[in-house]
């Protein structure tokens, strides 16, 4: 599902809300999650999962096309861990 499909689904399930308001709500939620992660904070959505930031150290990588060694800089990457409720639903237990 992409963002526009999510907005449309929420708007369809809540006919009392304007689609532009639903779009603003969804964008605000994603922006707040992004801002929290950019500050190095953890975002937990109970029953769904938790977003966090993991640090990757600098390392020597390999260019797959040429085989040459390449220096890869340290970086921060987003990480998502599913919550128990979501894991159970995916595995047909709930």
Secondary structure, 3 states (H helix, E strand, C coil): CCHHHHHHHHHHHCCCCCHHHHHHHHHHHHHHHHHHHHCCCCEEECCCEEEEEEEECCEEEECCCCCCEEEECCEEEEEEEECHHHHHHHCCCC
